[in-house]
Amino acid sequence: MVTRRYTFRLYPNKEQEAKMLNARRLHCYLYNACVSDRKYEWKANRKSVSYMDQQNCLPEFKECWTEYKGLHSQSLQATVKRVDFAYGAWFQGLRRKRSPNGKKRIKPSNRWRLHRKRISQLQRKCANQRKNWQHQITSEIASRYDIGVTEKLNVKGMTRKAKTSKGRRQKAGLNKSILSVGFGELNNMLTYKIEEKGGIVLKIDTKKVKPSQRCPQCGTVHKEWAELSNRYHVCDCGFESDRDYSAVMVMYNVAVGRQTGLGIHLADVDDSSTTSKTRKHTGSMKQLGQVKRQSSKLTKGAVLETPPSTK
């Protein structure tokens, strides 16, 4: 069933207009009388006057002020109700939580302190849950692998404010999500846990490698892949895969020296190891052999460049 509202405009004559103005004046007097009654009762008797108290006095009020007999009783009750609404809103504003303001010298209200305490407890709980999840996932990865490959994350640059007013709210929400996940802390945990067991962690500069834009099969860089809305990558060489899986494949190929492309080799990508050269290797024989061969080539001055793309 559709509910419709009709609005009509009145065009009163001069006599009707005079009566309407007189009725509005009487309602104004009634409103002020109700406010004055509440103030007097509180100052004189410390008594609060309710809506029902004033509504029950309307018949006697109309007997005393005969000009109100021409007005409908429900319209008078509506005016008294407006006074009650105004008082309720005013007292609610006094009880409203108030945040501190040093410039205006406004102290925080008790409700604000209580809400701030609850918010702090929830934020602390979320932080503990996030750290617990980070410890669990990094411990699982470190127990399964001895060589880790991550990207150099500039969290400070990723969470900068928007330069223009356009999209500022969206950027603020994205920054909050990035900080909530804790990418930097996740990398730090993974690094020290792999180091403690004697493993190695390689951090690759993604600005040079561009794993989210590069095809892991032919090495072609697609600038349109940089858009976050592009979640599935399809290359002309026939390769197609999910965005995240494709980026992981590129980083893996760069780490083992098998990524094809122009100038993509281990020396150019500025990879950094977080472990010392005297540490004890605990990886598989194949992985450790690759690391030793790369280290020996670097010490001899050779360049670990992968074959360029044939495209």
GUVO-431088 format. One record per residue: residue in three letters; x, y, z of N, C-alpha, C in turn. Coordinates in pm, whole numbers, plus 32768, in hexadecimal, padded with zeros to 4 digits. Layout:
N
ALAXYZXYZXYZ ...
END
This chain:
311
MET80547F8980008000800080008058807D8000 VAL803E80D97FA6808E81517F98805081C27FEA THR80A28202803B80768273808A809F82F48045 ARG803F8348802B805A83C57FE58038843B803E ARG808084A6802B8068851F8078803F858F8019 TYR7FD785D4803D7FA586447FEE7FBC86C5803C THR7FF087287FF9800887AB80357FB088117FF0 PHE7F64885980417F0888BE800C7F348948803D ARG7F2789AA7FE97F438A34800D7EC28A81801D LEU7EB78AC6808F7E3E8B1080AC7E4A8BA1807B TYR7DDE8BD4804A7DD68C6080227D648CA28071 PRO7D7D8CC480F07D118CFB81437CF28D8C811C ASN7C778DB2813B7C538E3E81287C848E8F81A0 LYS7C688F0D81A37C9C8F64820C7C648F408295 GLU7BE38F1C829A7BA88EF6831B7BE78E778351 GLN7BF68E1182FB7C348D9283247CC68DA7834A GLU7D0B8DFB83007D978E1683207DA58E5883A9 ALA7D4A8EB083CA7D4F8EF2844D7D368E8E84BE LYS7CD78E3184A87CBC8DCB850E7D358D6E8520 MET7D778D4984B57DEC8CF184BD7E5F8D368505 LEU7E748DB684EA7EDD8DFF85307EBD8E0D85C4 ASN7E3F8E1F85E57E178E2886717E2B8DA286B9 ALA7E0D8D3386727E238CAE86AD7EB98C9586C4 ARG7F0A8CBD86667F9A8CAB86797FCD8CFE86EF ARG7F968D7787017FBF8DCB87717F978D8C87F6 LEU7F208D4F87FB7EF38D0E88767F498C948897 HIS7F708C47882F7FC88BD3884780508C008879 CYS80808C71884781008CA7887680F78CCD890A TYR80888D0B893180748D2E89BE806D8CB18A16 LEU80298C4C89E6801E8BCF8A3180A68B8C8A42 TYR80F48B8D89D9817B8B5289E081CF8B998A49 ASN81CE8C1E8A47821D8C6A8AA881E98C578B36 ALA81648C478B44812B8C308BC881568BAA8C01 CYS815C8B448BAC81898AC08BDB821C8AC48C05 VAL826F8B098BB882FC8B158BDD830B8B618C60 SER82BF8BCD8C7082C68C1B8CEC82968BCA8D63 ASP82308B798D5081FD8B248DBD82668AC08DEC ARG82AC8A848D8E83168A248DB283868A698DFD LYS83AF8ADE8DD2841B8B268E1583F38B4E8EA3 TYR83768B7F8EB483498BAC8F3783428B388F9A GLU83088AC88F6E82FA8A558FC783838A208FF3 TRP83E58A268F9B846A89F58FC184B18A559021 LYS84A68AD8900784EA8B39905D84A58B4690E5 ALA84208B4090E683D78B55916383CB8AD691B6 ASN83AB8A679174838D89EB91BD83EC8977919E ARG844D8990914684A78924911C845888AB90E8 LYS83F688C89096839D8860906183A388628FCA SER83AD87EC8F8F83AD87E08EFD831F87CC8ECB VAL82FA88188E68827488128E2E827A87BB8DB2 SER8222875A8DA8821F86FF8D3681B7872C8CD0 TYR81B486E78C61815487078BF880C586ED8C26 MET80B086808C6E802A865E8C9D7FF686C68D00 ASP805086FB8D52802487638DB17FEE87DE8D69 GLN803588098D02800A88808CBA7F9188638C5F GLN7F8B87EA8C2B7F1887C88BD67E9787C58C28 ASN7E9D87938CA27E25878D8CF67DF688178D22 CYS7E4E887A8D1A7E2789028D3F7DE889518CCD LEU7DE289168C567DAC89608BE27D1889858BF2 PRO7CC1892C8C277C3489578C377C2589D18C91 GLU7C6D89D38D017C658A478D597CA28AC28D16 PHE7D098AAB8CC87D4A8B1A8C807CE88B598C1C LYS7C9A8B078BD97C3A8B3A8B777BC68B828BBC GLU7BA38B598C377B3A8B9F8C807B698C298CAE CYS7BEC8C328CCD7C238CB28CF97C3A8D0F8C84 TRP7C6A8CD88C177C878D268BA07C248CFA8B33 THR7BB78D438B2C7B488D188AD67B698D1C8A41 GLU7BCE8D6B8A1A7BEF8D70898B7C248CEC8957 TYR7C4E8C9389B37C838C1189887C148BAC896E LYS7B978BCE898F7B2A8B7189787B108B5B88E3 GLY7B3A8BBB88917B268BAC88027B8D8B5187C0 LEU7BF38B2888097C5A8ACE87D27C3E8A3F87FA HIS7C6189E587A17C49895787BB7CA48925882A SER7C7288C9887C7CBF889888EF7D3D884D88C3 GLN7D35880388537DAA87B688257E1A881287F6 SER7DF7888587BC7E6088E387927EA6891E880B LEU7E59893788797E96896988F47EF088FF8933 GLN7EC58883892F7F17881589647F9988058914 ALA7F92881C8890800B8813883D8070887F8864 THR804088F68884809B896188B080DC893F8934 VAL808E8907899180C788DD8A12812D886D89FD LYS81118815899F816E87A6898381F187DB8949 ARG81EA884588FA8265888088C282BD88B78931 VAL828088EE899982CD891E8A0C831388A98A50 ASP82CD883B8A5F830A87C58A9E837C878E8A4A PHE836D878C89C683D9875F896D845287BA8978 ALA8439883D897F84A8889C898884F788898A0A TYR84B188748A7984F5885E8AF8854287DA8AF8 GLY850687738ABC854C86F38AB585CB86FB8A63 ALA85C4874289F1863C8751899D86A787A389E4 TRP867C88068A3286DD885B8A798726880C8AE5 PHE86DC87BD8B34871C876E8B9C877186FE8B60 GLN874886C98AEF879986638AAD881C869D8A7B GLY8819871A8A508894875C8A2688F487718A98 LEU88BE87888B12891687978B86895987148BAA ARG891386A48B93894A86208BB4899C85E48B42 ARG89A4862A8AD289EB85F48A5F8A8085F18A79 LYS8AC1858A8A458B51857F8A5A8B9985F18A12 ARG8BFE86268A568C46869C8A238CDA867C8A1D SER8D14868D89A88DA3867389978DF386EC89C7 PRO8E6F86D689F28EC087468A238EED87A189B2 ASN8EFE881F89D28F2E888389738F8988E289BE GLY900C88D889A0906E892A89E7906389BD89C8 LYS904089DE894C90378A6B89268FC38AAF896D LYS8F538A6A89778EDE8AA489B98ED88A838A4E ARG8F3E8A3B8A7F8F468A158B0C8ECB89C68B39 ILE8EA489698AE58E3289128B038E67888C8B34 LYS8E3E88658BAB8E6987E58BE38E0E87758BB0 PRO8E4586FD8BA58DF2868D8B768D8986678BDD SER8D1586408BAB8CAB86138C048CC585848C32 ASN8C7D855B8C988C8C84D38CCC8C5F846C8C64 ARG8BF9848D8C188BCB84318BAF8C3784228B44 TRP8C7A84908B248CE684888AC08D5784308AF3 ARG8D7C843F8B718DE683EB8BAA8DBE83588BA9 LEU8D40833D8BC98D1182B28BCA8D1582768B3E HIS8CE582C18ADB8CE8828E8A518D7882808A1F ARG8DCE82DF8A448E5A82D68A1B8E9D825B8A56 LYS8E7982388AD18EB081C18B118E8181438ACB ARG8E02813F8AA58DCE80CA8A5E8E0F80BC89D5 ILE8E20812C89908E608127890C8EF080F78918 SER8F378125897F8FC180FA89948FC8806489B0 GLN8F69803189FB8F677FA18A178F507F518997 LEU8EF57F8089418EDC7F3A88C48F547F418867 GLN8F957FB68862900C7FC3880E907E7F6A8840 ARG908D7F6188C490F47F0988FC90D57E7788DD LYS90567E5388E190307DC988C1904D7DAA882E CYS902D7E0887D5904A7DF2874690E07DE7872E ALA91307E3A877491C17E33876391F87DAD8792 ASN91C57D7A880191F27CF8883491CB7C8787D5 GLN91527C8F879F91287C29873F917D7C2D86C1 ARG919C7CA7869291F07CB4861B927C7C7C8633 LYS92B67C9B86A7933C7C6986C5933C7BD286D5 ASN92D37B9B871092C97B0A871E92C37AC68697 TRP92727B00863B926A7AC785B492EF7AD2856C GLN93347B42857C93B57B54853B941B7AEE856D HIS941D7AD585EF94787A728626945879E585F1 GLN93D979C685E793B3794085B993DA792B8527 ILE93BB798D84D293D579798443946B797D8424 THR94B679D68468954779DB8451958E79618489 SER955E792C84FA959A78B185319583783B84D5 GLU950D7836849794F177C8843A954A77D283BE ILE955A784C838995AF785C83139641783E8333 ALA9670787083A596FD785A83CB971A77C883E8 SER96B8777E841896CE76F0843496D3769C83B4 ARG969A76CE83479694768382C9970376A98268 TYR97347726827097967755820E980E77938256 ASP98827787821798FE77C0824A992A783B81FC ILE98ED78548189990D78CA8138988B7915811E GLY988B79938144981579E6813098317A5780D1 VAL97D07A7A808197DC7AE8802197677B478039 THR97877BC1805C97217C27807497447CA48025 GLU96ED7D03802897057D827FE497237DEF8049 LYS97707E50801E978D7EC2807397117F1A807A LEU96DA7F2480F0965E7F708102967C7FF9813E ASN964C805F80FE965380E7813295C98109816A VAL95B080D781E5952C80E88221950C817C8236 LYS957381C98259955D8258826F9530829D81EF GLY956B8277817F954282B1810094BB827E80D2 MET949C81FF80F3941C81C580CA93A782048114 THR93C08234818C9354826B81E09357830381E7 ARG939183438183938F83D68180930384098161 LYS92EA8484818A926984C2816F925C84E480DB ALA91E084EC80B091C58510802491F3859F8009 LYS922F85B47F96926386387F7491F2869C7F58 THR9186866D7F1F911586C37EFF909E869A7F54 SER903B86F27F588FC286D67FA58F6E86677F67 LYS8F8086527EE58F3585E97EA28F6985607ECC GLY8F11850D7EFD8F3784877F288F7D84837FAE ARG8F7184ED7FFF8FB784EF80808F7B848980DF ARG8EF9847C80DE8EBA841A81378EDE838C8110 GLN8EDF8371808D8F0382EA80608F9382CA8085 LYS8FEE832C8075907A83158098908B8301812E ALA903E834B817D9046833A820E901782AE8237 GLY8FAE827B81F68F8081F382128FE5818A81E9 LEU902781A08175908E814381489105814481A7 ASN912F81BA81D5919E81C38234917D817982B5 LYS9103818882E290DB8144835E90DF80AD834D SER90B6807C82D890BA7FEB82BF91497FB882B8 ILE91A280058278922E7FDC826E926E7FD382F8 LEU92578038834B9290803783D292507FCC8428 SER91D37FAD840F918F7F46845E91C87EBC8442 VAL91EE7EA183C592277E1E83A492B37E1083DD GLY93037E7B83D9938A7E75841193ED7E2E83B6 PHE93FD7E5E833B94597E1F82DD94E97E238310 GLY95127E988344959C7EA6837195BD7E4A83E5 GLU95647E3F8445957C7DE684B7957C7D54848B LEU952A7D34842995287CAB83F595AE7C8683B6 ASN95E87CE18369966B7CC9832E96D87CBC8398 ASN96D27D1183FF97367D0A846A97307C8584B4 MET96B77C5884D296A97BD7851896DD7B6484C3 LEU96BA7B65844396E77AFA83EB977F7AFB83DE THR97BB7B7283DB984C7B7D83CC98967B438443 TYR98717B6D84BC98BF7B3F853098A67AAC854F LYS98317A77852A981679EA85449863799084E4 ILE987179BC846798C2796E84099955797C842B GLU997F79F084599A0B7A0484809A3179AE84F7 GLU99D779A0855799F5795285CF9A1278C085AF LYS99D7788C854699F1780285209A6077F784B8 GLY9AA2786A849B9B137867843F9AEE787983AE GLY9A7678A683919A4C78B883079A74794082D1 ILE9A437960825B9A6479DC821799E47A1C81E4 VAL99DF7AA081EB996B7AEB81BB999B7B538157 LEU99617B5080E099827BAF807799117C15806B LYS99357C95806D98D47D00805B98EE7D447FD5 ILE988B7D3A7F7C989A7D697EF398587DF17EE4 ASP989B7E4A7E9D98667ECF7E8397FD7EC57E15 THR977F7ED27E3A97127EC17DD997067F377D79 LYS97447FAA7D9A9740801A7D3D978B7FFC7CBC LYS97F47FAA7CC798407F847C5198097F067C0F VAL97DD7EA97C6097AB7E2B7C27971D7E3A7BF2 LYS96C87E847C3A963B7E977C1795F47E117C07 PRO95EB7DC37C7295AE7D3E7C6695197D417C43 SER94D37DAA7C6D94447DB07C4F94297DDB7BBF GLN948F7E097B77947E7E347AEC94C87DDA7A88 ARG951F7D857AB895747D357A5F953B7CA87A4E CYS95447C7779D595197BEF79B895887B8E79E4 PRO956B7B2B7A3795D37ACF7A6496057A7179F6 GLN95C07A69798895E77A0C791D963E7A4F78B4 CYS96167AC5788496647B07781B96AB7B85784D GLY96887BB878C196CB7C2C78FB96987CB278C9 THR962B7CB3787C95F67D31784995B27D7E78B9 VAL95C97E0278BD958C7E577922950C7E9478E9 HIS949E7E7C792D941D7EB3790593F77F1E796A LYS93F87F9B794093D88008799C9347800679C7 GLU92F17FD0797292637FCD799892497F6A7A09 TRP92A77F0D7A2092967EAF7A8F92A77EF17B17 ALA92DD7F6A7B1A92F57FAE7B9992737FD77BDD GLU92077FE27B92918780067BCE91577F977C2A LEU912E7FBD7CA491027F5A7D0690837F137CDA SER90367F527C838FBC7F127C528FD97E9D7BF4 ASN90537E997BBD907A7E2C7B6490AD7DB87BB8 ARG90557D5B7BDA90777CEC7C3490A17C6F7BE9 TYR90907C6B7B6690B57BF57B1991077C237AA1 HIS91807BEC7A9591DD7C187A2E91DF7BB579B9 VAL91D77BEC794291DD7B9D78C792457BDE786D CYS92AD7B92784793197BC677F3930B7B927765 ASP934B7BD8770693467BAF767A93907B2C7661 CYS93EB7B0A76BC94387A8E76A993E77A1276CB GLY936F7A2676FF931A79B577239310799D77B8 PHE935E79E67805935979D5789692E17A1F78CF GLU929B79E2792B922D7A227972922379E779FD SER92117A3E7A5E920E7A127AE991D67A817B3F ASP91BD7A5F7BBC91907AC17C1E91FF7B267C39 ARG91D97BA07C5D92397C0C7C7192A07BEA7CDD ASP92737BBE7D5092CE7BA27DBF932A7B2B7D9F TYR92F17AC37D6493427A4D7D4293AB7A717CD9 SER93867AC47C7993E57AEE7C1294587B3E7C4E ALA943B7B977CAD94A47BE77CEC95037B8E7D3D VAL94CC7B2A7D8195217ACD7DCD957C7A7F7D70 MET954A7A577CFD959D7A0D7C9C96117A637C6A VAL95F87AE57C5496627B3E7C2696CE7B4B7C91 MET96A87B5D7D0D97097B6B7D7997597AEB7D8C TYR97197A797D7D975F79FA7D8897C379E87D16 ASN97997A0B7C9D97F479FE7C2B986C7A5A7C38 VAL98567AD37C6E98C67B2F7C8299257AF97CEC ALA98EF7ABE7D5599437A8A7DC2999C7A177D93 VAL996779C27D3B99B5794F7D0B99FC796E7C88 GLY99EC79E97C539A337A107BDA99F879DA7B5B ARG997579C87B569937798F7ADE98D079EC7A9F GLN98C57A667AD098627AC17A9998937B007A18 THR98487AEB79AD986B7B27792D983B7BB6792A GLY98817C0878DC985C7C9478D398D67CEA78B9 LEU98C27D6878A3992E7DC37885996F7DF47906 GLY99EA7DC8791F9A357DF879929A087DC17A16 ILE99C17D527A1899937D197A9699F67CAD7AC1 HIS9A507CD27B1A9AAD7C737B549AC17C967BE5 LEU9AFE7C3E7C2E9B077C4C7CBE9B587CC47CE8 ALA9BB87CEE7C979C0A7D627CBC9BBE7DE47CA8 ASP9B667DE97C439B207E657C249AA87E7E7C7F VAL9A6E7E157CB799F57E277D059A137E537D92 ASP9A947E5F7DB89ABB7E917E3B9A807E3B7EA9 ASP9A937DB87E9D9A627D607F079AC07D667F7D SER9A8B7D5F7FF39ADB7D65806D9ABC7CEF80C5 SER9B267CB280F99B167C4381559B227C7581E3 THR9ACE7C4182399ACF7C6D82C49B2A7C18831B THR9B6B7BB382DF9BC27B5B832D9C537B728308 SER9CAC7B49835D9D3A7B5A83469D6F7AEB82EE LYS9DE87AFF82B89E237A9B825F9E597A2382AC THR9E6D7A31832D9EA679C3837D9E3C796C83BC ARG9DBD7981839C9D54793483DC9D5678A583A7 LYS9D12785083EE9D0777C383C89C8A77AF8375 HIS9C9C777A82FB9C2A776682A29BDD76E982CD THR9B5876F382C69B05768182EA9AA1765E827C GLY9AAE769A82079A51767F819A9A6F75FB8157 SER9A1F75DC80F29A35756180A79AB5756E8054 MET9AE874FC80279B6574FD7FDB9B57754D7F59 LYS9AE475437F189ACF758B7E9C9ACB76217EB4 GLN9A82764B7F1E9A7976D97F3C9AFF77127F67 LEU9B4776C97FBC9BC876FA7FEB9C2E76FE7F7B GLY9C22769F7F1F9C7E76A17EAD9C69771B7E56 GLN9BEC773F7E3E9BCF77B77DF09C0278347E33 VAL9BF1783C7EBA9C2178B17F039CB978BC7EFC LYS9CFF784A7F0B9D91784C7F069DC478727E7C ARG9D83783D7E139DAE78607D8C9D9978F47D6F GLN9D29792C7D9C9D1179BA7D899D777A0E7DD6 SER9D9679E37E529DF87A2E7EA29E827A297E64 SER9EA979B67E2F9F2D79AA7DF19F3779FD7D72 LYS9ECC7A027D249ECD7A547CAB9ED57AE87CCC LEU9E907B117D359E947B9E7D5D9F1E7BC67D8D THR9F627B6A7DD89FE87B8A7E09A04E7B907D98 LYSA0397B447D2DA0957B457CBCA0787BB87C5B GLYA00E7C027C749FF07C747C1D9F937C517BAB ALA9F5D7BD97BAA9F027BB27B3E9E797BEF7B58 VAL9E2A7BFD7AEF9DA57C367AF89D407BC67AE9 LEU9CE67BBD7B4C9C807B557B489C077B877AFB GLU9C157B907A799BA87BC57A289B5F7B5379E6 THR9ADC7B5779EC9A8B7AF379AB9A7A7B15791A PRO9A5D7AB478C89A4F7ACF783899E17B35781F PRO99F87B9377C499927BF977A7991A7BBB7761 SER98AF7C09776098357BDB772198477BD47688 THR980A7B71764C98147B6175BC97AC7BB57574 LYS97567BF675C196EC7C47758197247CCD7558 
END
